[in-house]
Amino acid sequence: MRLSLYEYEQSKHISAQCYPFYALLAALMRDADTDNTAKLKAAWPELWESMRRRYNAPVGVVEEWDGMTPEEYHAQKQQEREEAEDSW
């Protein structure tokens, strides 16, 4: 496989955003085709399991990991939005 110039240029834009490494892997897992999904699952089985758990959980909240319910998460996000609007 050879990386195209377009793909290389896009990788620079993505890299400049400074996303966390595992967030990038999770995005790859979310969007990968069948063959690449199998490769990613084999390389990072614990991350795949974590993605599966979050995908199947309401709004991605796993209570025993996050220490909150989906409802509490929604309330927290709403409060953050309101505070951001108030700061304008």
The first five atom37 places (N, CA, C, CB, O) and aatype in JSON, in Angstrom:
{
  "aatype": [12, 1, 10, 15, 10, 18, 6, 18, 6, 5, 15, 11, 8, 9, 15, 0, 5, 4, 18, 14, 13, 18, 0, 10, 10, 0, 0, 10, 12, 1, 3, 0, 3, 16, 3, 2, 16, 0, 11, 10, 11, 0, 0, 17, 14, 6, 10, 17, 6, 15, 12, 1, 1, 1, 18, 2, 0, 14, 19, 7, 19, 19, 6, 6, 17, 3, 7, 12, 16, 14, 6, 6, 18, 8, 0, 5, 11, 5, 5, 6, 1, 6, 6, 0, 6, 3, 15, 17],
  "atom_mask": [
    [1, 1, 1, 1, 1],
    [1, 1, 1, 1, 1],
    [1, 1, 1, 1, 1],
    [1, 1, 1, 1, 1],
    [1, 1, 1, 1, 1],
    [1, 1, 1, 1, 1],
    [1, 1, 1, 1, 1],
    [1, 1, 1, 1, 1],
    [1, 1, 1, 1, 1],
    [1, 1, 1, 1, 1],
    [1, 1, 1, 1, 1],
    [1, 1, 1, 1, 1],
    [1, 1, 1, 1, 1],
    [1, 1, 1, 1, 1],
    [1, 1, 1, 1, 1],
    [1, 1, 1, 1, 1],
    [1, 1, 1, 1, 1],
    [1, 1, 1, 1, 1],
    [1, 1, 1, 1, 1],
    [1, 1, 1, 1, 1],
    [1, 1, 1, 1, 1],
    [1, 1, 1, 1, 1],
    [1, 1, 1, 1, 1],
    [1, 1, 1, 1, 1],
    [1, 1, 1, 1, 1],
    [1, 1, 1, 1, 1],
    [1, 1, 1, 1, 1],
    [1, 1, 1, 1, 1],
    [1, 1, 1, 1, 1],
    [1, 1, 1, 1, 1],
    [1, 1, 1, 1, 1],
    [1, 1, 1, 1, 1],
    [1, 1, 1, 1, 1],
    [1, 1, 1, 1, 1],
    [1, 1, 1, 1, 1],
    [1, 1, 1, 1, 1],
    [1, 1, 1, 1, 1],
    [1, 1, 1, 1, 1],
    [1, 1, 1, 1, 1],
    [1, 1, 1, 1, 1],
    [1, 1, 1, 1, 1],
    [1, 1, 1, 1, 1],
    [1, 1, 1, 1, 1],
    [1, 1, 1, 1, 1],
    [1, 1, 1, 1, 1],
    [1, 1, 1, 1, 1],
    [1, 1, 1, 1, 1],
    [1, 1, 1, 1, 1],
    [1, 1, 1, 1, 1],
    [1, 1, 1, 1, 1],
    [1, 1, 1, 1, 1],
    [1, 1, 1, 1, 1],
    [1, 1, 1, 1, 1],
    [1, 1, 1, 1, 1],
    [1, 1, 1, 1, 1],
    [1, 1, 1, 1, 1],
    [1, 1, 1, 1, 1],
    [1, 1, 1, 1, 1],
    [1, 1, 1, 1, 1],
    [1, 1, 1, 0, 1],
    [1, 1, 1, 1, 1],
    [1, 1, 1, 1, 1],
    [1, 1, 1, 1, 1],
    [1, 1, 1, 1, 1],
    [1, 1, 1, 1, 1],
    [1, 1, 1, 1, 1],
    [1, 1, 1, 0, 1],
    [1, 1, 1, 1, 1],
    [1, 1, 1, 1, 1],
    [1, 1, 1, 1, 1],
    [1, 1, 1, 1, 1],
    [1, 1, 1, 1, 1],
    [1, 1, 1, 1, 1],
    [1, 1, 1, 1, 1],
    [1, 1, 1, 1, 1],
    [1, 1, 1, 1, 1],
    [1, 1, 1, 1, 1],
    [1, 1, 1, 1, 1],
    [1, 1, 1, 1, 1],
    [1, 1, 1, 1, 1],
    [1, 1, 1, 1, 1],
    [1, 1, 1, 1, 1],
    [1, 1, 1, 1, 1],
    [1, 1, 1, 1, 1],
    [1, 1, 1, 1, 1],
    [1, 1, 1, 1, 1],
    [1, 1, 1, 1, 1],
    [1, 1, 1, 1, 1]
  ],
  "atom_positions": [
    [[0.84, -1.17, 0.0], [0.0, 0.0, 0.0], [0.88, 1.23, 0.0], [-0.95, 0.0, 1.2], [1.84, 1.32, 0.76]],
    [[0.55, 2.16, -0.85], [1.29, 3.42, -0.94], [0.36, 4.56, -0.56], [1.86, 3.63, -2.38], [-0.78, 4.63, -1.01]],
    [[0.86, 5.45, 0.27], [0.09, 6.61, 0.71], [0.08, 7.64, -0.41], [0.69, 7.22, 2.02], [1.13, 8.05, -0.9]],
    [[-1.12, 8.07, -0.8], [-1.21, 9.08, -1.85], [-0.81, 10.44, -1.29], [-2.65, 9.14, -2.44], [-0.78, 10.64, -0.08]],
    [[-0.5, 11.36, -2.18], [-0.15, 12.72, -1.77], [-1.33, 13.36, -1.03], [0.26, 13.58, -2.99], [-1.14, 14.03, -0.02]],
    [[-2.54, 13.14, -1.53], [-3.74, 13.67, -0.87], [-3.84, 13.12, 0.56], [-5.02, 13.31, -1.68], [-4.08, 13.89, 1.49]],
    [[-3.67, 11.84, 0.72], [-3.76, 11.23, 2.05], [-2.67, 11.78, 2.97], [-3.65, 9.69, 1.95], [-2.9, 12.02, 4.16]],
    [[-1.49, 11.97, 2.42], [-0.4, 12.53, 3.21], [-0.75, 13.95, 3.67], [0.91, 12.54, 2.39], [-0.56, 14.29, 4.84]],
    [[-1.26, 14.77, 2.75], [-1.65, 16.13, 3.09], [-2.75, 16.14, 4.15], [-2.12, 16.89, 1.84], [-2.71, 16.93, 5.09]],
    [[-3.73, 15.26, 4.0], [-4.8, 15.17, 4.99], [-4.26, 14.75, 6.35], [-5.88, 14.19, 4.53], [-4.73, 15.23, 7.38]],
    [[-3.28, 13.87, 6.35], [-2.69, 13.43, 7.63], [-2.03, 14.6, 8.35], [-1.67, 12.31, 7.4], [-2.05, 14.64, 9.58]],
    [[-1.46, 15.53, 7.63], [-0.86, 16.71, 8.26], [-1.93, 17.58, 8.9], [-0.06, 17.53, 7.22], [-1.74, 18.1, 10.0]],
    [[-3.06, 17.75, 8.23], [-4.16, 18.54, 8.8], [-4.71, 17.88, 10.06], [-5.28, 18.72, 7.76], [-4.97, 18.55, 11.06]],
    [[-4.89, 16.58, 10.0], [-5.4, 15.84, 11.16], [-4.41, 15.94, 12.32], [-5.67, 14.35, 10.8], [-4.8, 16.18, 13.46]],
    [[-3.13, 15.74, 12.02], [-2.1, 15.79, 13.05], [-2.03, 17.16, 13.73], [-0.74, 15.44, 12.45], [-1.78, 17.25, 14.93]],
    [[-2.24, 18.21, 12.96], [-2.18, 19.57, 13.51], [-3.27, 19.82, 14.55], [-2.3, 20.58, 12.39], [-3.14, 20.74, 15.35]],
    [[-4.32, 19.02, 14.55], [-5.4, 19.18, 15.51], [-5.04, 18.66, 16.9], [-6.64, 18.48, 15.01], [-5.72, 18.96, 17.87]],
    [[-3.97, 17.88, 16.98], [-3.48, 17.34, 18.26], [-4.51, 16.48, 18.98], [-3.04, 18.48, 19.16], [-4.64, 16.55, 20.21]],
    [[-5.26, 15.66, 18.22], [-6.21, 14.74, 18.84], [-5.45, 13.69, 19.65], [-7.09, 14.07, 17.77], [-4.34, 13.32, 19.29]],
    [[-6.04, 13.21, 20.74], [-5.4, 12.12, 21.49], [-5.27, 10.86, 20.62], [-6.22, 11.8, 22.77], [-6.15, 10.57, 19.8]],
    [[-4.19, 10.14, 20.8], [-3.88, 8.96, 19.99], [-5.03, 7.96, 19.97], [-2.63, 8.29, 20.52], [-5.42, 7.49, 18.9]],
    [[-5.58, 7.64, 21.14], [-6.64, 6.63, 21.19], [-7.94, 7.15, 20.58], [-6.87, 6.19, 22.63], [-8.76, 6.36, 20.1]],
    [[-8.15, 8.46, 20.6], [-9.32, 9.01, 19.92], [-9.19, 8.81, 18.41], [-9.49, 10.52, 20.25], [-10.17, 8.51, 17.73]],
    [[-7.98, 8.97, 17.89], [-7.75, 8.73, 16.46], [-7.97, 7.26, 16.12], [-6.34, 9.16, 16.06], [-8.58, 6.94, 15.1]],
    [[-7.46, 6.37, 16.97], [-7.68, 4.94, 16.73], [-9.16, 4.59, 16.79], [-6.9, 4.09, 17.75], [-9.65, 3.8, 15.98]],
    [[-9.87, 5.18, 17.74], [-11.31, 4.92, 17.86], [-12.03, 5.39, 16.61], [-11.89, 5.61, 19.11], [-12.95, 4.72, 16.13]],
    [[-11.64, 6.54, 16.07], [-12.25, 7.04, 14.84], [-11.96, 6.09, 13.68], [-11.75, 8.46, 14.51], [-12.83, 5.84, 12.85]],
    [[-10.74, 5.58, 13.63], [-10.4, 4.6, 12.59], [-11.27, 3.36, 12.71], [-8.92, 4.22, 12.66], [-11.78, 2.85, 11.71]],
    [[-11.42, 2.87, 13.93], [-12.24, 1.68, 14.15], [-13.69, 1.93, 13.73], [-12.19, 1.25, 15.62], [-14.35, 1.04, 13.18]],
    [[-14.18, 3.11, 13.99], [-15.56, 3.46, 13.67], [-15.78, 3.48, 12.16], [-15.91, 4.82, 14.27], [-16.86, 3.11, 11.69]],
    [[-14.78, 3.91, 11.39], [-14.95, 4.14, 9.95], [-14.3, 3.09, 9.05], [-14.4, 5.46, 9.61], [-14.46, 3.16, 7.84]],
    [[-13.59, 2.14, 9.62], [-12.81, 1.19, 8.81], [-13.7, 0.21, 8.04], [-11.86, 0.42, 9.7], [-14.8, -0.14, 8.47]],
    [[-13.19, -0.21, 6.9], [-13.85, -1.28, 6.15], [-13.6, -2.6, 6.86], [-13.35, -1.33, 4.67], [-12.89, -2.64, 7.87]],
    [[-14.16, -3.67, 6.36], [-14.1, -4.98, 7.03], [-12.67, -5.46, 7.25], [-14.86, -6.01, 6.22], [-12.33, -5.88, 8.35]],
    [[-11.85, -5.4, 6.22], [-10.47, -5.89, 6.35], [-9.67, -5.06, 7.35], [-9.77, -5.86, 4.99], [-8.95, -5.61, 8.18]],
    [[-9.8, -3.74, 7.28], [-9.06, -2.89, 8.2], [-9.61, -2.97, 9.62], [-9.08, -1.46, 7.71], [-8.85, -2.82, 10.58]],
    [[-10.9, -3.19, 9.76], [-11.46, -3.4, 11.1], [-10.84, -4.62, 11.75], [-12.98, -3.56, 11.03], [-10.48, -4.59, 12.93]],
    [[-10.7, -5.69, 11.0], [-10.08, -6.91, 11.54], [-8.64, -6.64, 11.98], [-10.11, -8.04, 10.49], [-8.22, -7.14, 13.03]],
    [[-7.91, -5.87, 11.21], [-6.52, -5.54, 11.57], [-6.47, -4.7, 12.84], [-5.82, -4.8, 10.42], [-5.65, -4.94, 13.73]],
    [[-7.35, -3.71, 12.92], [-7.37, -2.85, 14.1], [-7.79, -3.63, 15.35], [-8.32, -1.67, 13.89], [-7.21, -3.45, 16.42]],
    [[-8.79, -4.5, 15.21], [-9.22, -5.33, 16.34], [-8.08, -6.22, 16.82], [-10.42, -6.19, 15.95], [-7.9, -6.39, 18.03]],
    [[-7.32, -6.79, 15.89], [-6.21, -7.66, 16.26], [-5.09, -6.89, 16.95], [-5.66, -8.38, 15.02], [-4.47, -7.39, 17.88]],
    [[-4.84, -5.67, 16.49], [-3.75, -4.87, 17.05], [-4.1, -4.26, 18.4], [-3.38, -3.77, 16.09], [-3.23, -4.14, 19.27]],
    [[-5.36, -3.87, 18.59], [-5.79, -3.2, 19.82], [-7.09, -3.83, 20.34], [-5.99, -1.69, 19.58], [-8.13, -3.17, 20.31]],
    [[-7.05, -5.08, 20.81], [-8.29, -5.75, 21.24], [-8.96, -5.07, 22.44], [-7.99, -7.19, 21.59], [-10.19, -5.04, 22.51]],
    [[-8.2, -4.53, 23.38], [-8.81, -3.88, 24.53], [-9.51, -2.59, 24.12], [-7.75, -3.59, 25.6], [-10.59, -2.28, 24.63]],
    [[-8.92, -1.85, 23.21], [-9.57, -0.63, 22.73], [-10.83, -0.99, 21.94], [-8.6, 0.18, 21.85], [-11.84, -0.3, 22.07]],
    [[-10.77, -2.05, 21.15], [-11.96, -2.49, 20.42], [-13.1, -2.82, 21.38], [-11.64, -3.7, 19.53], [-14.24, -2.43, 21.16]],
    [[-12.78, -3.55, 22.45], [-13.8, -3.91, 23.44], [-14.36, -2.66, 24.1], [-13.21, -4.87, 24.5], [-15.56, -2.56, 24.34]],
    [[-13.5, -1.7, 24.41], [-13.95, -0.45, 25.0], [-14.87, 0.31, 24.04], [-12.74, 0.42, 25.38], [-15.9, 0.84, 24.46]],
    [[-14.5, 0.35, 22.77], [-15.36, 0.99, 21.77], [-16.71, 0.29, 21.68], [-14.67, 0.99, 20.4], [-17.75, 0.94, 21.6]],
    [[-16.69, -1.04, 21.69], [-17.94, -1.8, 21.62], [-18.84, -1.49, 22.81], [-17.65, -3.31, 21.56], [-20.04, -1.28, 22.65]],
    [[-18.24, -1.45, 24.02], [-19.03, -1.14, 25.22], [-19.64, 0.25, 25.14], [-18.15, -1.25, 26.48], [-20.82, 0.43, 25.44]],
    [[-18.85, 1.23, 24.73], [-19.36, 2.59, 24.65], [-20.39, 2.73, 23.53], [-18.21, 3.58, 24.43], [-21.38, 3.45, 23.69]],
    [[-20.17, 2.07, 22.42], [-21.11, 2.13, 21.29], [-22.49, 1.62, 21.7], [-20.58, 1.32, 20.11], [-23.51, 2.17, 21.29]],
    [[-22.5, 0.58, 22.51], [-23.76, -0.04, 22.93], [-24.37, 0.59, 24.18], [-23.54, -1.49, 23.16], [-25.47, 0.22, 24.58]],
    [[-23.65, 1.52, 24.8], [-24.16, 2.19, 26.01], [-24.9, 3.47, 25.61], [-22.99, 2.51, 26.99], [-24.55, 4.11, 24.62]],
    [[-25.91, 3.85, 26.37], [-26.62, 5.1, 26.07], [-25.64, 6.28, 26.09], [-27.76, 5.33, 27.09], [-24.93, 6.49, 27.08]],
    [[-25.61, 7.03, 25.03], [-24.73, 8.18, 24.79], [-23.25, 7.89, 25.07], [-25.18, 9.35, 25.64], [-22.47, 8.81, 25.32]],
    [[-22.88, 6.63, 25.04], [-21.48, 6.26, 25.24], [-21.02, 6.23, 26.68], [0.0, 0.0, 0.0], [-19.84, 6.03, 26.96]],
    [[-21.94, 6.42, 27.61], [-21.59, 6.46, 29.03], [-21.63, 5.05, 29.6], [-22.56, 7.39, 29.81], [-22.66, 4.37, 29.55]],
    [[-20.5, 4.6, 30.15], [-20.41, 3.34, 30.87], [-20.28, 3.72, 32.34], [-19.18, 2.44, 30.36], [-19.23, 4.17, 32.79]],
    [[-21.35, 3.52, 33.07], [-21.45, 4.05, 34.44], [-20.26, 3.66, 35.32], [-22.73, 3.57, 35.08], [-19.73, 4.5, 36.05]],
    [[-19.84, 2.39, 35.28], [-18.75, 1.98, 36.17], [-17.42, 2.59, 35.78], [-18.63, 0.47, 36.19], [-16.51, 2.64, 36.61]],
    [[-17.27, 3.04, 34.56], [-16.03, 3.72, 34.12], [-16.11, 5.22, 34.33], [-15.77, 3.42, 32.65], [-15.12, 5.85, 34.71]],
    [[-17.28, 5.79, 34.08], [-17.41, 7.24, 34.05], [-17.93, 7.84, 35.35], [-18.31, 7.64, 32.94], [-17.84, 9.05, 35.55]],
    [[-18.46, 7.01, 36.23], [-18.95, 7.49, 37.52], [-20.18, 8.37, 37.43], [0.0, 0.0, 0.0], [-20.44, 9.18, 38.32]],
    [[-20.95, 8.21, 36.35], [-22.19, 8.97, 36.2], [-23.13, 8.2, 35.3], [-21.92, 10.38, 35.62], [-22.73, 7.33, 34.52]],
    [[-24.42, 8.54, 35.43], [-25.43, 7.94, 34.58], [-25.53, 8.75, 33.28], [-26.81, 7.87, 35.31], [-25.03, 9.86, 33.21]],
    [[-26.18, 8.19, 32.26], [-26.4, 8.98, 31.04], [-27.17, 10.29, 31.32], [-27.17, 8.15, 30.01], [-26.89, 11.32, 30.7]],
    [[-28.12, 10.24, 32.25], [-28.88, 11.44, 32.6], [-27.97, 12.51, 33.23], [-30.02, 11.08, 33.56], [-28.08, 13.69, 32.91]],
    [[-27.08, 12.06, 34.11], [-26.14, 13.0, 34.73], [-25.2, 13.59, 33.67], [-25.32, 12.3, 35.84], [-24.84, 14.77, 33.74]],
    [[-24.8, 12.77, 32.72], [-23.95, 13.24, 31.63], [-24.67, 14.33, 30.83], [-23.54, 12.06, 30.7], [-24.09, 15.37, 30.53]],
    [[-25.93, 14.08, 30.47], [-26.72, 15.08, 29.74], [-26.82, 16.38, 30.53], [-28.13, 14.53, 29.43], [-26.67, 17.47, 29.96]],
    [[-27.07, 16.28, 31.82], [-27.19, 17.48, 32.66], [-25.87, 18.24, 32.7], [-27.62, 17.09, 34.09], [-25.86, 19.47, 32.64]],
    [[-24.77, 17.52, 32.8], [-23.45, 18.16, 32.82], [-23.18, 18.88, 31.5], [-22.35, 17.11, 33.08], [-22.71, 20.02, 31.5]],
    [[-23.48, 18.24, 30.37], [-23.26, 18.85, 29.06], [-24.16, 20.09, 28.88], [-23.53, 17.84, 27.94], [-23.72, 21.09, 28.33]],
    [[-25.4, 20.0, 29.35], [-26.31, 21.14, 29.27], [-25.77, 22.32, 30.06], [-27.7, 20.77, 29.77], [-25.81, 23.46, 29.6]],
    [[-25.26, 22.04, 31.25], [-24.7, 23.1, 32.08], [-23.48, 23.72, 31.4], [-24.32, 22.56, 33.48], [-23.32, 24.94, 31.42]],
    [[-22.63, 22.9, 30.79], [-21.46, 23.42, 30.08], [-21.88, 24.32, 28.91], [-20.59, 22.26, 29.57], [-21.27, 25.36, 28.68]],
    [[-22.93, 23.92, 28.18], [-23.42, 24.74, 27.06], [-23.94, 26.08, 27.57], [-24.52, 24.0, 26.29], [-23.66, 27.13, 26.98]],
    [[-24.7, 26.04, 28.65], [-25.26, 27.27, 29.2], [-24.15, 28.2, 29.69], [-26.23, 26.96, 30.35], [-24.23, 29.41, 29.48]],
    [[-23.13, 27.65, 30.33], [-22.02, 28.46, 30.8], [-21.25, 29.07, 29.62], [-21.07, 27.62, 31.68], [-20.81, 30.22, 29.69]],
    [[-21.1, 28.31, 28.55], [-20.42, 28.82, 27.37], [-21.21, 29.95, 26.73], [-20.19, 27.7, 26.35], [-20.64, 30.94, 26.28]],
    [[-22.54, 29.81, 26.68], [-23.39, 30.87, 26.12], [-23.33, 32.12, 26.99], [-24.84, 30.39, 25.99], [-23.34, 33.24, 26.47]],
    [[-23.28, 31.95, 28.32], [-23.23, 33.09, 29.23], [-21.92, 33.84, 29.11], [-23.43, 32.61, 30.67], [-21.86, 35.04, 29.39]],
    [[-20.85, 33.16, 28.71], [-19.54, 33.8, 28.63], [-19.42, 34.7, 27.4], [-18.44, 32.76, 28.6], [-18.48, 35.48, 27.3]],
    [[-20.36, 34.61, 26.47], [-20.33, 35.49, 25.3], [-20.87, 36.79, 25.72], [-21.12, 34.93, 24.11], [-20.96, 37.72, 24.92]]
  ]
}
